Amino acid sequence: MEKRYKYNLEATDKCPSCRHYVETEHHFLRCPHNQRRLLLLNTIDTVNKCCKKHKIDPRIKLAIHFLIRHLIDPKLKIPTDTPPVYTGLITDQLRIGPDTLMVGMLHTQWVEVQKEYLKFIKAKRKRKQAFNGIRNLATLLMEAHFQLWIIRNGHLHDEKKHGTQSYKRHQLIHTLRHLYQQRGKMLSADRDIFSRELADFEHQHTPTNKIRQFIQFAEPIVQRSIQTAREMNKRFRTITHYFGHDSRNDLHIHSQPEPD
């Protein structure tokens, strides 16, 4: 949203979920909106089920728990009783980037630690068992990331219950208000497009699609009218140019006496 706002493609750079913070790439995984926070916390339960199914090292499971919770609370510290091997998994992942976990970019050491665990428990060997287990974890995390994106887009586009405005409607009304504020800069002959009161559009019973259609119709007219008014203003001279003090002096100097 921040980049789209920078290039005037959006009316605001605020997050469509919390509507408070600027929506940057960093904010996406850390939005405080309850629905998005809940999804991250529920991902921990899903991780537990995946770890049980694929015989993932319990310490790896706890490391994933920590990294997910770290997104919610960046001040979270690694427990002091964590063995160095697993502390290394966490710190190396954070060095790559704290957001890399949720897009499935797990470094190769996760697989090596899982291999050692499978040897330790003397699990029945299968081809690429450690790799496949970590890959399933990565896939699960990527799916959670995608679900966060779905929730975010729902807040951006969907009409909410109880008659409150969707974020997209809020943006459209913001754009509409700006167009109405430009009336004074337009040619008087073009201002008839704003014969309908702004309050009529702002009423919650006015369909969002109708607002969007009017903006698509009015925006180019407003831009063209303002541009034409500016060009016409350059060609016209003020009344003082013709009747001012300097003009009279110039006229007296260059005028010829009337014939007798």
N, C-alpha and C positions, 0 to 999 in steps of 0.2 A: 504494500500500500504506500509506503514511504516513497518508493521510486516512481510509482504512478502519479503521486501527488506532485513530485518534483517536476514532472513534465506535463502538469495540468490535465492529467487523465482522470483524476479523482478530486472531489471537492474537499476532502480532508485526508490527513495522513494517520488518523487515529485507528486503532485496532477495532474491527467490527464486532468483536466479542465483548471486550471490557469497555470499549469506547473511551478509554482514559489515556492509555499509553500510546506513543507512536509505534505503529506496527513495522518493526524492523525484523530482519531474519533472526536476530538474537531473541526478540520478544516472542516469536511464534511458539516456541516450546515452553515459554515461561509465563504465558498469559494467566492472570489470576482468576479468569472466569471459572465459575464452579464446575460447569459441564466439562471443560477442557482439563481442569485439574483432576476431576474424578476419573476421566479416561486414563490419565497417566497412572493414577493409583490402582485402577483396575488392571492395568497392564502388568503390574507386579504379580497379581493372582494368576494371570495367563502365563507369565514366565514360570511360575511355580509348577504349573501343570506340564509345561513343555519340558522342564528340567527332569521331572519325575518320569516322563515317558521315554526320554532319550538318555537317562542315566547321567545327567550332567553333574559335575562336581558341585557339592553343596556350597563350597566357598565361592565358586564361580557365580552361582545363583545369588549369593549375598552381595557379591561385587556388582552384579547387574542391578540389584535392588538399590544399592548405594548410588549408582550413577543416575538412575531414574529419579530418586529422591533429591539428588543434587541439583537437578533441573528446577525443582520446586523451591529448594532452599540452598542457594549457592554457598552459604556459610557452613554447611554441613561438613564435619570433619570425619576422616577415615577412622574407624574404631582402633584404639591403641593395641588391642589384642589380635589384630589381623596379621596373619603370617606374611613375611616379606614378599613371597611369590605373588600373593593376591593383591597386596598393596601396589606391587609393580604393575599388575594388570590395570588397576584403576588409574594410577598416575600416568601411565603411558597413554591410556585412552583419553585422559583429560588433556595431555600434551597435543595429541592429534587434533583435538577440538571437542569441547563438551557436547556439541550437537551431533557429532559423528555417530554416537551410539544409536540414535533413533532413525538414522538412515542406513543402518546395517554395515557401517564401516568399522568392523571389529578387526584389530590388528592380529597378526598370525600367532602371537604368543598365547592367545586364548585357546587355540587348537592344541598347541604343545602341552599346555597345562592339563587340558582335558585328556590327552593321550596318557599322561602320567597317572591320572586318576583312574582311568579304565584299567591300566596295568595293576594298580594298587588293589583294586577290588576284584581283580582277576575275572573281569567280565568276559563273556564269550566274544571272541574277536570276529568282527565283521569288517569288510572293506570300507575304508574311510569313515569308520564309525565316529571318531572324534570330530572330524571335519563336518560330517553331516549333522551332528548334534549342535555344533556352534552355528552352522548355516541355518538350521531351523530356528534358533534363537534370533538370528539376524533378520530372518524373514518375518518373524512375529513382531519385532520392533518396527520394521518398515511398515507393516500393516497398521500398527498403532499410529505411526506418523501420518499415514494416509487418512485415517479416521479423524485425526485432529484437523486435517485440511478440510474434510467434509463438514465437520462441525463449524469451522470458521466460515466456510462458504454459505452454510445454512443461515448463520447470523447476518451475513452480508446481504443475501438475496430474499430470504423467506419473510413473509408477513407473520408476525408473532400473534399469539392469542391475545384475547381481551382488548383488541383494537389498538394496541401500541404499534408504533411504526417500525418497520424493518430498517436496517442500516442503509440499504440501498435507497429506500424511499426518502430517508433523511437526507441523503446526498442529493437526490433529484430536487427536493424542495429547496435545498441550499443553492443549487444552480439556478432554480427558478427565481428565487429572491434576487439573486445577482442580476438576472436579466431585467427584472422590473426596475431595479435601481439604475439601469442604463437608459431608461426612457428619455431623460432630459438631454442626453447627448445625441439622440436620433433626430432625423427630419420629422417635422410635425405631421407630415402626411403618412408616415410609416407607424405612428404610435397607435393606430387603431387596432393593431394586433393584440394590444393589452387592454381591450375593452372589458374583458372579464376580470373581476377583482381577484387579487392574489389570495385572499381568504377563501375563495371558492375552491381553489386548488389545494390549499392546505387542509381543508376539511377531510377527516379520515374516511368519509364515504366516497371520496373521489378516487377511482382506481389508479394504482401506480402506473399502469400502462398508459392511461390518458395523459398523465403528467409527462411521461417520457416522450410521447408523441408530440405534445405541444412544444417541448424543449427542442426536439429535432426540427420542428417547423419554424420556431421563432429564432433560434440561435443564429442561423445564417443571415436572416433578415436584419437582425440587430447589428451584426458585425458589418454588413454591407452598408446599412443606413448611417452608422457612425462614421465609417470611412468616407462616404460621400459627403457628409456634413463637414468633415475636416477639409476635404479637397475644395468644396465650395467656399469655405471660410478663407482659404488662402487667396482666392480670386477676388473677393470683395474688399472694399476699403471702407473705413469708418467715415461718418459724416463730417468729422473734423478735418479729414483730408481735403474735402471740397470747400469747406467754409471756415477753416481755421485761419489763424493770424498769418501764418507763413504763406498760405495759399493766396490770400488777398494781396500780399506784397508781391508775390511772383506775378500775379495777374496784372498789377499796376505797372510793373516794370516792363513787361513784354507786350502790353496792349498798344494798339495804334490809335491816334486821334480820329474821331469820326469826321468824315468829310463835311464841309460846309454845305 
